[in-house]
Amino acid sequence: MDRHQAPKAIAKARIDRVERLKRWMLGSAMFIGGALAASAVLSDSHETIIETHAYSTFGTYKYDADFSHLDYVNPEAPKGGEISIWFQGTFDSFNPYATGKGRSGVLATIGYERILTSTADDASASYCLLCTTMEYPENEDWVVFNLRQDITFSDGTPLTAHDLVFSHKLLLEQGTPSYADYVSPRIESAEALDDYTVKFVFADGYPRTDMITLVGSTPGWSKKWYEETGARLDESRLEISPGSGPYILDSFDINRQIIYKRNPDYWGNDLPINIGRNNFDSIRVEYFSDSNAAFEAFKTGEYTFRQESSSLVWATGYDFPALENGWVQKVELPDGSLPSASGFTFNLQRDKFADRRVRQALALMYNFTWTNDTLQYGLFQQRESFWQNSDLEARGVPEGRELELLQSVSDLIDPEVLTEEVTVPHTSGDSQLDRRNLRRALALMEEAGWVADDAGQLRKDGEIFDLEFLASSPTLDRIINPYIENLKRLGINASYNRIDPAQFTNRERSFDWDMTLNSYSNGLEESIGLSQRYGTEAVGDVFNPASFGSEAVDKLIEEVVNAETYEDMAAGVRAIDRLMRRELFMIPVWYLGNHWVAYYDMYEYPDELPPYSLGHIDFWWYNAEKAEALRAAGAFK
């Protein structure tokens, strides 16, 4: 299928802009089948103009323009009640876009909406939210978003095309530098054609793949508010700018609590994409400095929904009275989303990690098998790929299109990549220290010039190999300490330093660390976002914690961005996955294929959950009768 021929979407031509606006203002659009459509003719510039309610890079989406609600919601879900969750750490800001300043409060973006939105059961498409339709030529040189005319900010002022142009420019001027560096040269202009029509024109010489999705992710911020207050996007602040979303900030107590409430005047309540969603009157976030204290608070009902992350607590901690009384439900729910690419991450800005053999040796000292069986109750699986359990995961020996792509960068990579099976995490024995792996690691360190002195300390040019593992969560202590012990047996002067969350954030952002447990967020379809995470231009950026960069990967990213079919895109990502796994800039750890959830039995959810979201603050709902029964029984503190 041609990537521009979205299923059930028919190209709609415009004679000229005046006629298009006239028909739009008169509301004469007609829905046919799955998309807004009319007979296709050529415009004055001989371009076929496509108008649709949804966009997909490779031309597939699930929901027609006339859908009544998302398949995974309960359209009859009642509104009301409160859901309360917890978070460990601190906050001193409500501006999550100032990535270099302050610690933003949890859910600080909940009040903002974007032009396009995604769903939890369709990984391929973006759907109109702030717009009714979008229009673009087949070559995708530009896109026009036809905005809804009833959108209001939480202060009652209208959201218009002028706000979106302002938001786009604000992101480029004051947002994350890596975003501006990448986006600025690719977007020639952003223009409000009138109050409710915004047009983005893309620059010549750059691929069009994913550009519509990129500009469609522009958030709606109030130009009026920013101009009147003088606030900046790159500053830490506790004041929240007006948003158009379903929730607004109600109250907060620094480092203790945040409450968001449902906006009673939310403009989008009746949109099909919102039916059965945004069901809670309020969302309360309780902050704790210690995970143990947080769990004790849950037992007494201080907060009422808990997504568990500790295998120790999940396996041994749920034996308290509220659970035994049936007040609390403990369930495992399916999770079909892509596992986070998490692992023990090397700071490649440190010269001591430049040699791949050193990284291999340190990776050999982590024993997943023993850690999982002994410390994590055998509940996890070992992560191998950056795109684990998906079509984008590299497997076996490269072949077909993936092999062709690797051959195109053969002068930049180890030739063994072309003939050997993909690198997978090493296997370990049942003991904490696998002596076979220790011998291999010692040999690798010696090859890299690190030789043990009389005391067993590894030295190079007289310098001891020092390594600090930095963390902020006490739940990691029992996982990291055995790894530190193994590194010491290797001859590394290793230490584990757990600091408070605010210090950790500052040191992490300034790359003042050797190793941390970190992660990369990937997708089931990839494009230009790969550059911000794995491109050489992202070295030293917060979205690339390892500061990884590779000329070969850069070239393969270009292939992914220029891919005309899903198959070509997937082959390119698999080639990238193969190269990055071989580079071992991150020691892959574990992943869990489901959600561990405990909650007071007053929350309900649809029978069939979507694959890509748990959705507890999105499409779960509150049962008032059950809540009253629990309250009467003394379930809450």
C-alpha positions as CSV (number, residue, x, y, z in Angstrom):
1,M,0.0,0.0,0.0
2,D,1.3,3.5,-0.8
3,R,2.0,5.3,2.5
4,H,-0.2,8.2,1.5
5,Q,-3.3,6.0,0.8
6,A,-4.7,5.6,4.3
7,P,-7.3,2.9,4.4
8,K,-10.8,4.3,4.0
9,A,-9.5,7.8,3.5
10,I,-10.1,9.5,0.2
11,A,-8.1,12.5,-1.1
12,K,-10.1,15.7,-1.0
13,A,-9.0,18.5,-3.3
14,R,-9.4,22.2,-2.9
15,I,-9.9,24.7,-5.7
16,D,-8.4,27.5,-3.7
17,R,-8.1,28.6,-0.1
18,V,-11.1,31.0,-0.3
19,E,-13.4,28.3,-1.4
20,R,-12.1,25.9,1.1
21,L,-12.6,28.3,4.0
22,K,-16.1,29.1,2.7
23,R,-17.2,25.4,2.7
24,W,-15.5,24.8,6.1
25,M,-17.2,27.8,7.7
26,L,-20.6,26.7,6.4
27,G,-20.0,23.2,7.8
28,S,-20.6,21.4,4.6
29,A,-18.1,18.7,5.1
30,M,-19.3,15.2,4.4
31,F,-18.2,12.0,6.1
32,I,-17.9,8.9,3.8
33,G,-16.9,5.5,5.3
34,G,-13.9,6.0,7.6
35,A,-12.6,9.5,6.9
36,L,-13.7,13.0,5.9
37,A,-13.7,12.9,2.1
38,A,-14.9,14.3,-1.1
39,S,-14.1,13.6,-4.7
40,A,-10.4,14.0,-5.6
41,V,-9.5,16.6,-8.1
42,L,-6.3,18.6,-8.7
43,S,-5.6,21.9,-7.1
44,D,-4.2,24.9,-9.0
45,S,-0.7,23.6,-8.2
46,H,-1.7,20.2,-9.6
47,E,-1.3,18.6,-6.1
48,T,-3.7,16.1,-4.8
49,I,-4.7,17.3,-1.3
50,I,-5.5,14.7,1.3
51,E,-7.9,15.6,4.1
52,T,-8.3,13.2,7.0
53,H,-9.0,13.0,10.7
54,A,-6.0,10.7,11.3
55,Y,-2.4,10.4,10.1
56,S,-0.1,7.4,10.0
57,T,3.4,7.3,8.5
58,F,2.7,4.0,6.8
59,G,-1.0,4.6,6.0
60,T,-2.8,2.5,8.5
61,Y,-5.1,3.5,11.4
62,K,-7.8,1.8,13.4
63,Y,-10.6,4.3,13.9
64,D,-12.8,5.8,11.2
65,A,-13.8,9.5,11.4
66,D,-17.3,8.6,12.6
67,F,-16.3,6.3,15.5
68,S,-18.4,6.8,18.6
69,H,-15.8,5.9,21.3
70,L,-12.6,4.1,21.7
71,D,-13.0,0.3,21.8
72,Y,-11.3,-0.2,25.2
73,V,-13.3,2.3,27.3
74,N,-16.6,1.9,29.1
75,P,-18.8,4.6,27.4
76,E,-21.2,4.5,30.4
77,A,-18.4,4.9,33.0
78,P,-19.7,7.2,35.8
79,K,-17.9,10.4,36.7
80,G,-16.8,11.2,40.2
81,G,-14.6,10.3,43.2
82,E,-10.9,10.4,43.7
83,I,-8.0,8.2,42.8
84,S,-4.9,8.7,44.9
85,I,-1.4,7.5,44.0
86,W,2.1,7.9,45.3
87,F,5.5,9.1,44.2
88,Q,9.0,8.9,45.8
89,G,11.0,12.1,45.7
90,T,10.6,15.8,45.8
91,F,9.3,18.6,43.5
92,D,9.9,22.3,43.3
93,S,8.3,23.2,40.0
94,F,5.3,22.7,37.8
95,N,7.1,23.4,34.6
96,P,8.2,20.0,33.2
97,Y,9.6,21.7,30.0
98,A,12.5,23.3,31.9
99,T,14.5,20.1,31.7
100,G,17.6,21.6,33.1
101,K,16.0,23.4,36.1
102,G,14.0,22.1,39.0
103,R,12.1,18.9,39.7
104,S,8.7,19.0,38.1
105,G,5.7,17.7,40.0
106,V,4.1,14.4,38.9
107,L,1.5,14.8,36.1
108,A,2.5,18.4,35.6
109,T,1.6,18.1,31.9
110,I,-1.9,16.8,32.5
111,G,-3.5,20.1,31.7
112,Y,-2.1,20.5,28.3
113,E,-3.3,19.0,25.0
114,R,-1.7,18.6,21.6
115,I,-3.0,19.1,18.1
116,L,-2.9,15.3,17.5
117,T,-3.3,12.5,20.0
118,S,-2.7,8.8,20.2
119,T,-4.7,5.9,21.5
120,A,-3.7,3.0,23.7
121,D,-4.7,0.4,21.1
122,D,-3.2,1.8,17.9
123,A,0.6,2.2,17.8
124,S,0.6,3.5,14.3
125,A,-1.8,6.5,14.1
126,S,-2.2,10.0,15.4
127,Y,-5.8,11.4,15.6
128,C,-7.2,14.9,15.6
129,L,-7.8,16.3,19.0
130,L,-7.5,20.1,18.8
131,C,-8.2,19.8,15.1
132,T,-11.2,18.5,13.2
133,T,-9.2,17.5,10.2
134,M,-5.8,18.0,8.7
135,E,-4.8,18.6,5.0
136,Y,-1.6,17.9,3.2
137,P,-0.3,17.2,-0.3
138,E,0.9,13.7,-1.3
139,N,4.5,14.9,-1.0
140,E,3.8,16.1,2.5
141,D,5.6,19.4,1.9
142,W,3.2,21.1,4.3
143,V,0.2,20.4,6.6
144,V,-2.8,22.5,7.5
145,F,-4.7,21.8,10.7
146,N,-8.3,22.9,10.8
147,L,-8.9,23.6,14.5
148,R,-12.1,23.2,16.5
149,Q,-13.7,26.5,17.3
150,D,-15.0,25.7,20.8
151,I,-11.6,25.0,22.5
152,T,-11.0,27.1,25.7
153,F,-8.2,27.3,28.1
154,S,-8.9,26.7,31.8
155,D,-9.2,30.5,32.3
156,G,-12.0,30.6,29.8
157,T,-10.1,32.2,27.0
158,P,-10.2,30.6,23.5
159,L,-7.4,28.5,22.1
160,T,-6.6,29.6,18.6
161,A,-4.1,29.0,15.8
162,H,-2.1,32.0,17.1
163,D,-1.6,30.1,20.4
164,L,-0.3,27.1,18.5
165,V,2.1,29.1,16.4
166,F,3.3,30.8,19.6
167,S,3.8,27.4,21.3
168,H,5.8,26.1,18.4
169,K,8.1,29.1,18.4
170,L,8.4,29.0,22.2
171,L,9.6,25.4,22.1
172,L,12.2,26.3,19.6
173,E,13.4,29.4,21.5
174,Q,13.2,28.1,25.1
175,G,12.7,24.4,25.0
176,T,15.2,21.5,25.1
177,P,18.2,22.6,22.9
178,S,18.4,19.2,21.2
179,Y,14.7,19.6,20.1
180,A,15.4,23.0,18.7
181,D,18.6,21.9,16.9
182,Y,16.8,19.1,15.2
183,V,13.4,20.8,14.4
184,S,14.4,24.3,13.5
185,P,16.1,23.6,10.1
186,R,13.3,21.2,9.1
187,I,10.4,23.5,9.5
188,E,10.4,26.5,7.2
189,S,7.4,28.3,8.7
190,A,4.5,28.1,11.0
191,E,1.6,30.4,10.2
192,A,-1.9,31.1,11.5
193,L,-3.9,31.5,8.3
194,D,-6.8,32.7,10.3
195,D,-8.0,32.2,13.9
196,Y,-8.7,28.5,13.4
197,T,-6.3,27.4,10.7
198,V,-2.6,26.8,11.2
199,K,-0.1,25.8,8.6
200,F,3.3,24.2,8.9
201,V,5.6,24.2,5.9
202,F,8.6,21.8,5.8
203,A,12.0,22.8,4.5
204,D,13.5,21.5,1.3
205,G,16.2,18.8,1.6
206,Y,14.8,17.0,4.6
207,P,12.8,13.7,4.6
208,R,9.1,14.1,5.3
209,T,8.7,11.0,7.3
210,D,7.0,11.7,10.6
211,M,7.1,15.5,10.2
212,I,3.3,15.7,10.3
213,T,3.3,13.7,13.6
214,L,6.1,15.9,14.9
215,V,4.3,19.2,14.4
216,G,1.0,17.6,15.4
217,S,2.6,17.0,18.8
218,T,2.7,20.8,19.4
219,P,1.1,21.6,22.7
220,G,-1.4,24.4,23.1
221,W,-0.1,27.1,25.4
222,S,-1.7,30.4,26.1
223,K,0.1,33.2,24.2
224,K,-1.8,35.8,26.2
225,W,-0.7,34.3,29.6
226,Y,3.0,34.1,28.6
227,E,3.0,37.6,27.3
228,E,1.2,39.1,30.3
229,T,3.3,37.2,32.9
230,G,6.7,37.3,31.2
231,A,7.1,33.6,32.2
232,R,9.7,31.5,30.3
233,L,9.5,27.9,29.3
234,D,13.1,27.2,30.5
235,E,12.5,28.4,34.1
236,S,11.5,26.6,37.2
237,R,8.2,27.9,38.6
238,L,5.3,26.8,40.7
239,E,2.7,28.7,38.7
240,I,1.0,26.8,36.0
241,S,0.0,28.4,32.7
242,P,-3.6,27.8,31.6
243,G,-4.2,24.6,29.6
244,S,-7.0,23.2,27.5
245,G,-6.9,19.7,29.1
246,P,-9.5,17.9,31.3
247,Y,-7.6,18.5,34.6
248,I,-6.3,21.6,36.3
249,L,-4.1,22.1,39.4
250,D,-6.2,22.3,42.5
251,S,-3.7,22.5,45.4
252,F,-0.2,21.5,46.4
253,D,2.0,21.2,49.5
254,I,5.7,21.2,48.4
255,N,7.2,17.7,48.6
256,R,4.1,16.3,50.3
257,Q,1.0,16.4,48.1
258,I,-0.4,17.5,44.7
259,I,-4.1,17.5,43.8
260,Y,-5.5,17.9,40.3
261,K,-9.2,18.3,39.8
262,R,-11.4,17.7,36.8
263,N,-12.2,21.0,35.0
264,P,-16.0,21.3,35.1
265,D,-15.9,23.5,32.1
266,Y,-13.6,21.2,30.0
267,W,-14.5,21.9,26.4
268,G,-13.8,18.3,25.1
269,N,-16.0,16.2,27.3
270,D,-18.3,15.0,24.4
271,L,-15.6,14.3,21.8
272,P,-15.8,10.6,20.8
273,I,-12.1,10.2,21.6
274,N,-12.9,11.3,25.2
275,I,-16.0,9.3,25.9
276,G,-15.5,7.0,28.9
277,R,-12.3,8.8,29.9
278,N,-11.2,11.4,32.5
279,N,-13.6,9.9,34.9
280,F,-12.2,11.0,38.3
281,D,-13.2,14.2,39.9
282,S,-9.7,14.5,41.4
283,I,-6.3,12.9,41.2
284,R,-4.2,13.1,44.4
285,V,-0.5,12.4,44.5
286,E,1.1,11.7,47.8
287,Y,4.9,12.2,48.0
288,F,7.2,10.1,50.2
289,S,11.0,10.2,50.7
290,D,11.1,6.5,51.5
291,S,9.5,3.6,49.7
292,N,8.9,1.7,52.9
293,A,7.0,4.6,54.4
294,A,5.0,4.8,51.2
295,F,4.0,1.1,51.4
296,E,3.0,1.5,55.1
297,A,0.8,4.5,54.1
298,F,-0.9,2.4,51.5
299,K,-1.7,-0.3,54.0
300,T,-3.7,2.2,56.1
301,G,-5.5,3.8,53.1
302,E,-3.5,7.1,53.0
303,Y,-3.6,6.6,49.3
304,T,-5.6,4.0,47.4
305,F,-3.9,2.9,44.2
306,R,-0.4,1.4,44.0
307,Q,1.4,0.2,40.9
308,E,4.1,-2.0,42.4
309,S,7.7,-2.0,41.2
310,S,9.5,-4.0,43.9
311,S,9.6,-7.8,43.4
312,L,10.4,-8.1,47.1
313,V,7.3,-6.2,48.2
314,W,5.1,-7.9,45.6
315,A,6.2,-11.4,46.7
316,T,6.3,-10.9,50.4
317,G,4.7,-7.7,51.5
318,Y,1.0,-8.1,50.6
319,D,-0.2,-9.8,53.8
320,F,-1.7,-6.9,55.7
321,P,-5.3,-6.7,57.2
322,A,-6.8,-4.5,54.4
323,L,-5.9,-7.2,51.9
324,E,-7.0,-10.1,54.1
325,N,-10.3,-8.3,54.7
326,G,-10.9,-8.0,50.9
327,W,-10.7,-4.2,51.0
328,V,-7.6,-4.3,48.8
329,Q,-7.4,-6.1,45.4
330,K,-4.0,-7.4,44.3
331,V,-3.9,-8.3,40.6
332,E,-1.6,-8.8,37.7
333,L,-2.8,-7.1,34.5
334,P,-1.5,-7.7,31.0
335,D,1.0,-5.2,29.6
336,G,1.5,-5.3,25.8
337,S,3.6,-2.2,25.6
338,L,7.3,-2.1,24.6
339,P,9.4,-2.7,27.7
340,S,11.6,0.2,28.7
341,A,15.1,-0.1,27.5
342,S,16.6,0.0,31.0
343,G,19.9,-1.1,32.3
344,F,23.1,-0.2,34.2
345,T,24.3,2.7,32.0
346,F,27.9,3.8,31.4
347,N,28.6,7.5,31.1
348,L,30.6,7.4,27.9
349,Q,31.8,10.9,28.5
350,R,34.2,9.3,31.0
351,D,37.4,8.1,29.2
352,K,37.7,4.9,31.3
353,F,34.6,3.5,29.5
354,A,35.8,4.3,26.0
355,D,37.2,0.8,25.4
356,R,34.4,-1.6,24.5
357,R,36.4,-4.4,26.2
358,V,36.1,-2.6,29.5
359,R,32.4,-2.3,29.1
360,Q,32.2,-6.0,28.3
361,A,34.2,-6.9,31.4
362,L,32.0,-4.9,33.7
363,A,28.9,-6.4,32.1
364,L,30.2,-9.9,32.8
365,M,30.1,-9.0,36.5
366,Y,26.4,-8.5,36.6
367,N,24.6,-11.9,37.2
368,F,21.0,-11.6,36.1
369,T,20.3,-15.3,36.8
370,W,21.4,-15.1,40.4
371,T,19.9,-11.7,41.0
372,N,16.5,-12.7,39.6
373,D,16.3,-16.1,41.3
374,T,17.7,-15.0,44.6
375,L,16.7,-11.4,45.0
376,Q,13.7,-10.9,42.7
377,Y,11.8,-14.2,43.3
378,G,12.2,-15.3,39.7
379,L,9.5,-12.8,38.6
380,F,11.4,-11.0,35.8
381,Q,12.8,-11.8,32.4
382,Q,16.2,-10.7,31.1
383,R,16.1,-7.8,28.6
384,E,18.1,-8.4,25.5
385,S,16.9,-5.9,22.9
386,F,16.3,-2.1,22.9
387,W,13.0,-3.1,21.3
388,Q,12.2,-6.2,23.3
389,N,9.5,-8.6,22.1
390,S,8.6,-6.7,19.0
391,D,9.2,-6.9,15.2
392,L,11.9,-4.3,15.7
393,E,14.1,-6.6,17.8
394,A,17.2,-7.9,16.1
395,R,17.5,-11.7,16.1
396,G,20.0,-14.3,15.0
397,V,22.2,-13.6,12.1
398,P,21.4,-10.5,9.9
399,E,19.6,-11.3,6.7
400,G,17.5,-9.7,3.9
401,R,17.1,-5.9,4.1
402,E,18.7,-5.7,7.5
403,L,21.9,-7.3,6.1
404,E,21.8,-4.9,3.1
405,L,21.7,-1.9,5.5
406,L,24.5,-3.2,7.6
407,Q,26.6,-3.8,4.5
408,S,26.0,-0.2,3.5
409,V,27.9,0.9,6.7
410,S,30.4,-2.0,6.7
411,D,33.4,0.4,6.6
412,L,32.2,1.8,10.0
413,I,31.5,-1.4,11.9
414,D,33.2,-4.6,13.0
415,P,32.9,-7.1,10.1
416,E,31.8,-9.8,12.6
417,V,28.5,-8.0,12.9
418,L,27.6,-9.2,9.4
419,T,28.1,-12.9,10.1
420,E,27.6,-13.5,13.8
421,E,24.4,-13.8,15.8
422,V,23.2,-10.7,17.6
423,T,24.8,-10.0,21.0
424,V,22.7,-11.2,23.9
425,P,23.4,-10.8,27.6
426,H,25.8,-13.4,28.9
427,T,24.6,-16.4,30.9
428,S,25.6,-16.8,34.5
429,G,25.7,-19.5,37.1
430,D,23.7,-20.0,40.3
431,S,26.3,-18.3,42.4
432,Q,26.5,-14.5,42.9
433,L,30.0,-14.5,41.4
434,D,30.3,-16.6,38.3
435,R,34.0,-17.5,38.2
436,R,34.0,-18.3,34.5
437,N,32.8,-14.8,33.8
438,L,35.3,-13.4,36.2
439,R,38.2,-15.0,34.3
440,R,36.8,-13.7,31.0
441,A,36.4,-10.2,32.5
442,L,40.0,-10.2,33.8
443,A,41.3,-11.2,30.4
444,L,39.4,-8.4,28.7
445,M,40.6,-5.8,31.2
446,E,44.2,-6.9,30.7
447,E,43.7,-6.6,26.9
448,A,42.5,-3.1,27.5
449,G,45.6,-2.3,29.5
450,W,44.3,-2.7,33.0
451,V,46.5,-5.0,35.0
452,A,46.1,-6.1,38.6
453,D,48.7,-4.9,41.2
454,D,49.9,-6.8,44.2
455,A,46.7,-5.9,46.1
456,G,44.5,-7.1,43.2
457,Q,43.6,-3.5,42.2
458,L,43.3,-2.9,38.4
459,R,45.6,-0.1,37.3
460,K,46.5,1.5,34.0
461,D,49.4,4.0,33.8
462,G,49.5,3.9,37.5
463,E,45.9,5.0,38.0
464,I,43.4,2.8,39.8
465,F,40.1,2.1,38.1
466,D,37.5,4.0,40.3
467,L,33.8,3.5,39.7
468,E,30.9,5.2,41.5
469,F,27.4,3.8,41.0
470,L,24.9,6.6,41.6
471,A,21.3,6.1,42.7
472,S,18.5,7.7,44.7
473,S,16.1,4.9,45.5
474,P,16.7,2.5,48.5
475,T,14.8,-0.3,46.7
476,L,17.9,-0.7,44.5
477,D,20.2,-1.3,47.4
478,R,19.8,-5.0,47.5
479,I,20.2,-5.3,43.7
480,I,23.2,-3.0,43.2
481,N,25.3,-4.0,46.3
482,P,26.0,-7.6,45.0
483,Y,27.0,-6.1,41.7
484,I,29.4,-3.7,43.5
485,E,30.8,-6.7,45.4
486,N,31.5,-8.5,42.1
487,L,33.2,-5.5,40.6
488,K,35.5,-5.3,43.6
489,R,36.4,-9.0,43.1
490,L,37.4,-8.0,39.5
491,G,39.8,-5.4,40.9
492,I,37.6,-2.3,40.4
493,N,37.6,0.3,43.2
494,A,33.8,0.3,43.1
495,S,31.4,2.2,45.4
496,Y,27.6,2.6,45.6
497,N,26.4,6.1,46.4
498,R,22.7,6.6,47.1
499,I,21.8,10.3,47.4
500,D,18.6,12.3,47.7
501,P,16.4,12.7,44.6
502,A,17.2,16.4,44.2
503,Q,21.0,15.9,44.3
504,F,20.6,12.9,41.9
505,T,18.7,15.0,39.4
506,N,21.3,17.7,39.4
507,R,24.2,15.2,39.0
508,E,22.4,13.2,36.4
509,R,21.7,16.3,34.3
510,S,25.3,17.5,34.5
511,F,26.6,14.0,33.7
512,D,28.5,14.0,37.0
513,W,28.4,10.2,37.4
514,D,30.0,7.0,36.3
515,M,27.1,4.5,36.2
516,T,23.4,4.7,37.0
517,L,20.3,2.6,36.4
518,N,18.7,4.5,33.5
519,S,16.5,3.9,30.5
520,Y,15.6,4.9,26.9
521,S,12.0,5.2,25.8
522,N,11.5,3.7,22.3
523,G,8.5,3.1,20.1
524,L,6.8,0.5,18.0
525,E,7.4,2.7,15.0
526,E,10.5,4.8,14.8
527,S,11.6,7.8,12.8
528,I,13.3,11.2,13.5
529,G,13.0,10.7,17.3
530,L,15.9,8.2,17.0
531,S,18.3,11.1,16.5
532,Q,17.4,12.7,19.7
533,R,18.1,9.5,21.6
534,Y,20.9,7.7,19.7
535,G,22.3,10.2,17.2
536,T,25.7,11.7,17.7
537,E,24.0,15.1,17.8
538,A,22.4,13.9,21.1
539,V,25.6,13.2,22.9
540,G,25.4,15.1,26.2
541,D,21.6,15.5,26.0
542,V,19.3,14.3,28.8
543,F,17.4,12.0,26.3
544,N,20.7,10.2,25.7
545,P,21.9,9.3,29.2
546,A,24.9,7.2,28.0
547,S,26.0,9.9,25.6
548,F,26.2,7.2,22.9
549,G,27.1,8.2,19.4
550,S,28.0,6.3,16.3
551,E,28.5,7.4,12.7
552,A,27.2,4.0,11.5
553,V,24.0,4.4,13.6
554,D,23.6,8.0,12.3
555,K,23.6,6.7,8.7
556,L,21.1,3.9,9.7
557,I,18.8,6.5,11.3
558,E,18.7,8.3,8.0
559,E,17.5,5.1,6.4
560,V,14.8,4.7,9.0
561,V,13.6,8.3,8.6
562,N,13.5,7.9,4.8
563,A,11.8,4.5,4.8
564,E,8.8,4.3,2.5
565,T,7.4,1.1,4.0
566,Y,7.0,-0.4,7.4
567,E,9.3,-3.3,6.4
568,D,12.1,-0.9,5.5
569,M,11.7,1.0,8.7
570,A,11.7,-2.2,10.8
571,A,14.8,-3.5,9.0
572,G,16.6,-0.3,9.8
573,V,15.7,-0.3,13.4
574,R,16.8,-4.0,13.7
575,A,20.2,-3.0,12.3
576,I,20.5,-0.2,14.8
577,D,19.4,-2.5,17.6
578,R,22.1,-5.0,16.6
579,L,24.9,-2.4,16.5
580,M,23.9,-0.8,19.9
581,R,23.7,-4.1,21.6
582,R,27.1,-4.9,20.4
583,E,28.4,-1.6,21.7
584,L,27.2,-2.5,25.3
585,F,26.9,1.1,26.5
586,M,24.2,-0.2,28.7
587,I,24.1,-3.5,30.6
588,P,20.6,-4.7,30.0
589,V,18.8,-5.8,33.2
590,W,15.2,-7.0,33.6
591,Y,11.7,-6.4,32.4
592,L,8.2,-7.4,33.4
593,G,5.6,-8.4,30.9
594,N,2.6,-7.3,33.0
595,H,1.4,-4.7,35.6
596,W,1.6,-5.4,39.3
597,V,-1.4,-3.5,40.7
598,A,-3.0,-3.1,44.2
599,Y,-5.9,-0.9,44.9
600,Y,-8.8,-0.4,47.3
601,D,-11.8,-2.1,45.9
602,M,-13.7,0.9,44.7
603,Y,-12.1,1.2,41.3
604,E,-13.2,-0.6,38.2
605,Y,-11.8,-1.0,34.7
606,P,-13.0,-2.4,31.3
607,D,-13.0,-6.2,30.8
608,E,-10.5,-5.8,27.9
609,L,-7.6,-3.6,28.6
610,P,-5.8,-2.1,25.6
611,P,-2.3,-3.4,24.9
612,Y,-0.4,-0.1,25.4
613,S,-1.7,1.4,28.7
614,L,-2.8,0.4,32.1
615,G,-5.0,3.6,32.0
616,H,-5.7,3.8,35.7
617,I,-6.0,7.7,35.7
618,D,-7.3,7.7,32.1
619,F,-10.3,5.3,31.7
620,W,-10.8,3.5,35.1
621,W,-13.7,4.8,37.1
622,Y,-14.9,5.1,40.7
623,N,-17.7,3.0,42.2
624,A,-19.3,5.3,44.8
625,E,-21.3,2.5,46.5
626,K,-18.1,0.4,47.0
627,A,-16.3,3.4,48.3
628,E,-19.0,4.2,50.9
629,A,-18.9,0.5,52.1
630,L,-15.2,0.6,52.5
631,R,-15.4,3.9,54.4
632,A,-18.1,2.6,56.7
633,A,-15.9,-0.5,57.4
634,G,-13.0,1.7,58.4
635,A,-10.8,0.8,55.4
636,F,-9.5,4.4,55.2
637,K,-7.2,6.2,57.6
